[in-house]
Amino acid sequence: MQREKFSSRLGFILISAGCAIGLGNVWRFPYIVGQYGGAAFVLIYLVFLAIFGLPIMTMEFAVGRASQKGPVSNFKVLEPKGTKWHVASPFMVAGNYLLMMFYTVITGWMLNYVVKFATGQFTDKTPAEVGGIFEGMLGSWTELGFWMIISVLIGFGVCNLGLKNGVEKITKVMMVALLGIMLVLAVRSLTLGGKAIEGLKFYLVPDFGKIKEAGIGQVLYAALGQSFFTLSIGIGSMAIFGSYISKERRLFGESLNICLLDTFVAFTAGLIIFPACFAYNVDPGEGAGLAFVTLPNIFIQLKGGQIIGTLFFLFLAFAALSTLIAVFENIISFAMDGLGWSRTKAVTVNMYAMILLSMPAVLGMNVLADVVNIPFIGSIDSLEDFIVSQNLLPLGSLVYLLFCVTKKGWGWDNFIAEADEGKGLKFPKFAKVYLKYILPVLIIAVFVIGYLDKFGVI
C-alpha cells in the first residue's frame, strides 16, 4: 500500500502545529503565566522551548520521515540489529489513547460552551448562576457523555475522509479560522479601556521580583514543563506527520516554524485574557475555572458579549479539535501500519473504542467522583493526565533523544543526514554535546521533580 502524503508544505506545518496547539496553549498557558509572574515567566518559557522542545520535535520528524512509519513501527525499521528500541512503541501507542481518553471530554466542554453562548444561555445571568452552569455540566454524565461522543464523531469523521481531503483540508480551514478569531478577540480585549493597559504591562513587561514571590524553583519547573508538554512530543504524535512529508525541506526549519506558530497562539491567548482580567479586577491566576466561570462573567458584561463569548469558545474548540484530529490520525495509523487495516476499518473500530475508553473520564467527574479518588493524584481524568504528562511524554522524549544521539541507536550521523536533507535551516551540529550529555539530564530532572511535586515532597 502506497503511503499517503501531504499535498503541500503548508498542510504539514498547519497540521503539525495543530497537534501542538491545543488546550495547553489557549487554556493552561494564560493561567500558568498568571500564577508565576507574567512577562518574566514568559521569557523563561521561551528559552526552555528553544533548548528543550525544538530539538526533540526535529528528532521525531526525522525518525518518522526516515522510517516512513508511525511510532508503532518506526523504531523497528531503523534500529540496529540486536537492539530493542521497539519495545518503547507499545507505550507510545498507549500514550496516544490515554491522552485522548480525557481530551475528548475536555473538547466536549468547549463544543458545549459554544452552543450555550450562541443560544444565549449566559445572558443576564448572575456570577453565581454562571458558576452553576459549569458545575451543572460537570455533574451531568449524560451531558458530558453526549458532547464527548460529538467530539469523537467529528474527529474520526474528518480522519475517515483521508489525509489530504480530510485531515489536511479541514485542519487548514480550522487553523486559519482559529487565527482569525484570535486576532478579533485580541483587538477587542486591548480596546477595553480602564485597567486593561495594566494587564498588558503585566504580560509584556518583565518584573523578576514576581518570580521571587512565586518561588524560583517552582517557576523554573513550571516553565520547563509547559515548554515540554505544549508541543505534544514523546508519544510519536509528530513522528507520524514526519512520515507523511517529502524530503524537499530540512526538518529543523520546519520544526522552528511550528514552534513559532504554537508560541504565537499561546502568546495571543494571553493578549485576549490578561487585559480583560485586569479591566474587570479578576485574578488571572485563578486556574482552570478562569475560562469557564470568570471569563463568561466578563463577556456577559460587554456590549456584544454573546457574540464575543461564542467566538472565544469557538476558538478554544478549534484549538482542541486540531489536536484531537491530529492524534486520532496517529491512532488510526497504528492499525494501518501495524495490522494492515484499511483507513475505514481503522476509523470505525477506533471510533467505538474511543467512546468506550472515554467513559471513565466522563463518569469520574460525577457518578464516580467520590468512588475513585487516588491519593496525591485525584480523579480518573487526573490519573490519565498524570500517566501521560508526568510519565509517557518525558520518558518517550528521552527515548527519541537517545535513539538519535547514541551509537547503539539510530545514531547522530543518520539523524543529521535525515534532518538536513532538502532546503532550509540546517540542524546546529554544535549542539551534539548538549543533546548527548545535558538534555537527557534535564528530561530526567523534569521526570523526578514532577513526582516529588506530585507527592508533596517539594
C-alpha positions in Angstrom: 0.0 0.0 0.0 1.5 3.4 -1.1 1.9 5.7 1.8 -0.3 8.9 1.8 1.5 12.2 1.6 0.5 15.8 2.4 -0.4 17.8 -0.7 1.6 20.9 0.4 4.2 22.1 2.9 1.7 24.5 4.4 -0.6 21.5 5.1 2.2 19.7 7.0 3.1 22.9 9.0 -0.6 23.7 9.9 -1.4 20.1 10.9 1.7 19.6 12.9 1.1 23.0 14.6 -2.5 22.0 15.1 -1.3 18.9 17.0 0.9 21.1 19.2 -1.7 23.9 19.5 -4.3 22.7 22.0 -5.7 23.4 25.3 -2.2 23.7 26.8 -1.7 26.9 24.7 -5.1 28.6 25.0 -6.4 27.4 28.3 -3.5 26.4 30.5 -0.8 28.8 29.3 -2.5 32.0 30.3 -3.4 31.0 33.9 0.1 29.4 34.4 1.6 32.8 33.3 -0.8 34.5 35.7 0.3 32.2 38.6 4.0 32.5 38.0 4.7 36.2 37.4 3.6 37.3 34.0 6.2 38.5 31.4 9.3 37.2 33.3 7.8 33.7 33.3 7.1 34.0 29.5 10.8 34.8 28.8 11.9 31.8 30.8 9.3 29.6 29.0 10.6 30.8 25.5 14.2 29.9 26.4 13.2 26.4 27.5 11.0 25.9 24.4 14.1 26.6 22.2 16.6 24.4 24.1 14.2 21.7 25.1 11.2 21.1 22.8 12.6 22.2 19.4 15.4 19.6 19.1 13.2 16.7 20.2 10.5 17.7 17.8 13.1 17.7 15.0 14.2 14.2 16.1 10.6 12.9 16.0 10.1 14.2 12.5 13.4 12.7 11.4 12.6 9.2 12.7 9.2 9.3 11.1 10.4 10.5 7.7 13.4 8.1 7.6 11.2 5.1 8.5 8.1 6.1 6.6 6.2 4.7 9.6 4.4 6.0 12.7 5.5 5.1 16.3 4.1 1.6 16.1 6.9 0.6 13.6 9.4 3.3 13.2 12.0 2.1 15.8 11.9 -1.4 14.3 12.7 -0.1 10.8 15.7 2.0 11.9 17.1 0.3 15.0 20.4 -1.6 14.7 20.2 -5.4 14.6 20.1 -7.0 18.1 18.7 -3.8 19.8 15.3 -3.5 21.4 14.3 0.1 20.9 11.0 -1.0 19.5 9.9 -2.2 23.0 9.0 1.5 23.6 6.5 1.5 20.8 3.5 0.0 22.8 3.9 2.6 25.5 3.8 5.4 22.9 0.7 3.8 21.3 -0.9 3.7 24.8 0.1 7.3 25.4 -2.0 8.5 22.4 -5.0 6.5 23.6 -4.7 7.7 27.2 -4.3 11.3 26.1 -7.5 11.1 24.1 -9.4 9.3 26.8 -9.7 12.6 28.8 -9.0 15.1 25.9 -12.2 14.1 24.2 -14.2 15.0 27.3 -12.5 18.4 27.6 -13.1 19.1 23.9 -16.7 18.3 24.6 -16.7 21.1 27.2 -15.6 23.6 24.5 -18.2 22.5 22.0 -20.9 22.6 24.7 -20.0 26.2 25.7 -20.0 27.3 22.0 -23.7 26.2 21.8 -24.5 27.6 25.3 -23.2 31.1 24.4 -24.6 31.1 20.9 -28.1 30.2 22.2 -28.0 32.9 24.9 -27.9 30.7 28.0 -25.5 33.1 29.8 -27.5 36.2 29.0 -28.5 38.2 32.2 -27.0 35.5 34.5 -25.6 36.4 37.9 -22.0 35.3 38.7 -23.4 32.5 40.9 -25.6 31.3 38.0 -22.7 31.3 35.6 -20.7 29.1 38.0 -23.8 26.9 38.4 -23.9 26.3 34.7 -20.3 25.0 34.8 -20.9 22.9 37.9 -24.1 21.6 36.4 -22.3 20.4 33.3 -19.6 18.6 35.3 -22.3 17.0 37.4 -24.2 15.5 34.5 -22.7 12.4 33.0 -25.3 12.4 30.2 -24.4 16.0 29.1 -20.7 15.3 29.3 -21.1 11.9 27.6 -23.1 13.5 24.7 -20.6 16.1 24.0 -17.7 13.7 24.3 -19.4 11.5 21.7 -19.9 14.5 19.4 -16.1 15.4 19.7 -15.2 11.7 18.9 -17.5 11.6 15.9 -16.2 14.9 14.5 -12.5 13.9 14.9 -12.8 10.4 13.4 -15.2 11.7 10.7 -12.5 14.1 9.5 -9.9 11.3 9.6 -12.1 9.0 7.6 -12.1 11.4 4.7 -8.4 10.7 4.2 -5.1 12.6 4.8 -5.4 15.1 2.0 -9.2 15.5 1.7 -10.0 15.2 5.4 -7.2 15.9 7.9 -5.2 18.3 5.8 -8.0 20.2 4.1 -10.2 20.7 7.2 -7.4 21.4 9.5 -6.1 24.2 7.2 -9.6 25.9 7.3 -9.9 25.4 11.0 -6.4 26.7 11.8 -6.9 29.8 9.6 -10.3 30.4 11.3 -8.7 29.9 14.7 -6.0 32.6 14.0 -8.6 35.0 12.6 -10.9 34.6 15.7 -7.9 35.1 18.0 -6.9 38.4 16.3 -10.5 39.7 16.5 -10.7 38.8 20.2 -7.3 40.3 21.0 -8.2 43.6 19.4 -11.4 43.7 21.4 -9.7 42.9 24.6 -6.9 45.5 24.0 -9.6 48.2 23.5 -11.5 47.6 26.7 -10.0 50.7 28.4 -9.7 51.2 32.2 -7.1 48.9 33.7 -6.7 46.8 30.5 -3.3 48.5 30.0 -2.2 47.2 33.4 -2.9 43.7 32.2 -0.8 44.3 29.1 2.1 45.6 31.2 1.8 42.5 33.5 2.0 40.3 30.4 4.7 42.1 28.4 7.0 44.0 30.9 9.2 41.6 32.9 9.2 42.0 36.7 11.7 39.4 38.0 10.6 40.3 41.5 7.4 38.4 40.8 9.4 35.3 40.2 10.9 35.5 43.6 7.5 35.9 45.1 6.2 32.8 43.3 9.4 30.8 44.2 12.2 30.5 41.7 12.3 26.7 41.7 8.6 26.4 41.1 8.7 29.0 38.3 11.6 27.2 36.5 9.9 23.8 36.8 6.6 25.2 35.6 8.2 26.9 32.6 10.2 23.9 31.7 7.1 21.6 32.0 4.9 23.9 29.9 7.5 24.3 27.2 7.9 20.5 27.1 4.3 19.4 27.1 2.8 22.1 24.8 4.4 20.5 21.7 2.9 17.0 22.3 6.3 15.4 21.9 7.3 12.0 23.2 4.5 9.7 22.1 5.0 9.7 18.4 2.4 12.4 17.6 4.9 14.2 15.5 6.6 11.1 14.1 3.5 10.2 12.1 3.5 13.6 10.3 7.2 13.2 9.6 6.3 10.0 7.7 3.9 11.9 5.5 6.2 14.6 4.2 8.7 14.7 1.4 12.4 15.3 1.6 12.3 18.8 0.0 12.7 20.7 3.2 15.2 20.4 6.1 13.4 19.4 9.3 15.0 21.9 11.8 13.5 24.8 9.9 10.1 23.2 9.7 10.2 22.4 13.4 11.1 26.1 14.1 8.1 27.3 12.1 5.8 25.0 14.0 7.2 26.2 17.4 6.8 29.8 16.3 3.2 29.2 15.3 2.5 27.3 18.5 4.0 30.2 20.5 2.1 32.8 18.6 -1.2 31.2 19.5 -0.3 30.9 23.2 1.0 34.5 23.3 -2.1 35.8 21.6 -4.3 33.9 24.0 -2.6 36.0 26.8 -3.4 39.2 24.9 -7.0 38.2 25.0 -7.2 37.2 28.6 -4.9 39.5 30.6 -6.3 42.9 29.6 -9.8 41.6 30.1 -8.9 40.2 33.6 -7.3 43.5 34.7 -10.1 45.6 33.2 -12.6 43.8 35.4 -10.4 43.3 38.5 -10.1 39.5 38.0 -7.1 37.4 39.3 -5.6 35.9 36.1 -4.1 33.0 38.1 -7.4 31.5 39.1 -6.7 28.2 37.4 -9.0 26.0 35.3 -12.2 27.9 36.2 -10.8 31.1 34.6 -12.1 30.1 31.1 -15.4 28.6 32.2 -16.6 30.8 35.0 -14.6 34.0 35.3 -14.3 34.9 31.6 -18.0 34.2 30.8 -18.8 36.6 33.6 -16.7 39.2 31.9 -18.2 38.5 28.4 -21.8 39.0 29.5 -20.9 42.5 30.8 -19.5 43.6 27.4 -21.5 45.0 24.5 -21.9 42.2 22.1 -20.9 39.8 24.8 -22.9 36.9 23.5 -21.0 37.1 20.1 -17.7 37.6 21.9 -18.3 34.6 24.2 -19.3 32.4 21.3 -16.2 33.3 19.3 -14.0 32.7 22.3 -15.2 29.2 22.9 -15.2 28.5 19.2 -11.6 29.5 19.2 -11.0 27.1 22.2 -13.0 24.4 20.4 -10.9 24.7 17.2 -7.7 24.5 19.2 -8.9 21.4 21.0 -10.2 19.8 17.7 -6.9 20.4 15.9 -5.1 18.3 18.5 -7.9 15.7 18.6 -7.9 15.2 14.8 -4.1 15.0 14.7 -3.8 12.4 17.5 -6.7 10.4 16.0 -4.8 10.3 12.7 -1.8 8.9 14.7 -4.1 6.3 16.4 -5.6 5.0 13.1 -2.0 4.9 11.7 -1.2 2.2 14.3 -3.8 -0.1 12.8 -2.9 0.8 9.2 0.8 0.3 9.7 0.8 -2.5 12.3 -2.3 -4.5 11.2 -2.6 -3.7 7.6 -6.2 -2.4 8.1 -7.9 0.0 5.6 -8.4 3.6 6.8 -12.2 3.0 7.0 -11.8 -0.1 9.2 -9.2 1.6 11.4 -11.5 4.6 11.9 -14.6 2.6 12.6 -13.1 0.3 15.2 -11.2 3.1 16.9 -14.2 5.4 17.0 -16.3 2.9 19.0 -13.3 2.0 21.2 -12.6 5.7 21.9 -16.2 6.3 23.0 -16.0 3.4 25.5 -12.5 4.3 26.7 -13.5 7.9 27.3 -16.5 7.0 29.6 -14.4 6.5 32.8 -13.3 10.2 32.5 -16.9 11.3 32.0 -18.1 9.3 35.0 -15.1 10.3 37.1 -16.4 13.9 37.2 -19.8 12.9 38.7 -21.0 9.4 39.3 -17.6 8.0 40.3 -16.2 11.2 41.7 -16.4 10.0 45.3 -15.6 6.4 44.5 -12.3 6.9 42.6 -10.1 9.4 44.3 -6.5 8.3 44.2 -4.2 9.8 46.9 -2.0 12.7 45.7 -3.5 12.3 42.1 -7.2 12.7 42.3 -9.9 11.6 39.9 -9.9 9.3 36.9 -9.1 12.1 34.4 -6.3 13.3 36.7 -4.9 9.8 36.8 -4.9 9.6 33.0 -3.3 13.1 32.7 -0.7 12.1 35.3 0.3 8.9 33.4 0.6 10.8 30.1 2.1 14.2 31.2 4.3 13.0 34.1 5.4 9.7 32.6 4.9 8.9 29.0 5.7 12.3 27.5 9.1 12.9 29.2 10.2 9.2 29.0 9.1 9.0 25.4 11.1 12.1 24.6 14.1 10.6 26.3 13.8 7.5 24.1 13.7 9.6 20.9 16.6 11.7 22.1 18.9 8.8 23.0 17.8 6.9 19.8 19.1 9.8 17.7 22.4 10.6 19.5 23.8 7.2 20.7 25.8 4.7 18.8 23.6 1.8 20.0 20.6 3.6 18.5 20.0 5.1 15.1 22.9 7.4 15.7 23.9 11.0 15.3 25.2 10.7 11.8 22.0 9.1 10.5 19.8 11.6 12.3 21.8 14.6 10.9 21.7 13.2 7.4 17.9 12.9 7.5 17.3 16.2 9.3 19.5 18.1 6.9 18.2 16.7 3.6 16.5 19.3 1.5 16.4 23.1 1.6 16.2 25.3 4.6 17.9 25.7 8.0 20.4 23.0 8.9 20.3 21.4 12.4 23.1 23.0 14.5 25.8 20.4 14.7 27.5 22.2 17.6 24.5 21.1 19.7 25.7 17.5 19.8 27.4 17.7 23.2 24.4 19.4 24.7 21.9 16.9 23.2 24.0 13.9 24.2 25.0 14.8 27.7 22.9 17.7 29.1 19.4 17.4 27.7 18.9 13.8 28.9 19.7 15.0 32.4 17.2 17.8 32.1 14.5 15.4 31.0 15.2 13.1 33.9 15.2 16.1 36.2 11.7 17.0 34.9 10.5 13.5 35.4 11.9 13.2 39.0 10.8 16.7 40.1 7.3 16.1 38.7 7.0 13.1 41.0 8.4 14.9 44.0 6.0 17.8 43.4 3.0 15.4 42.8 3.6 13.6 46.1 4.2 16.6 48.2 7.9 16.1 48.8 8.8 19.6 47.4 
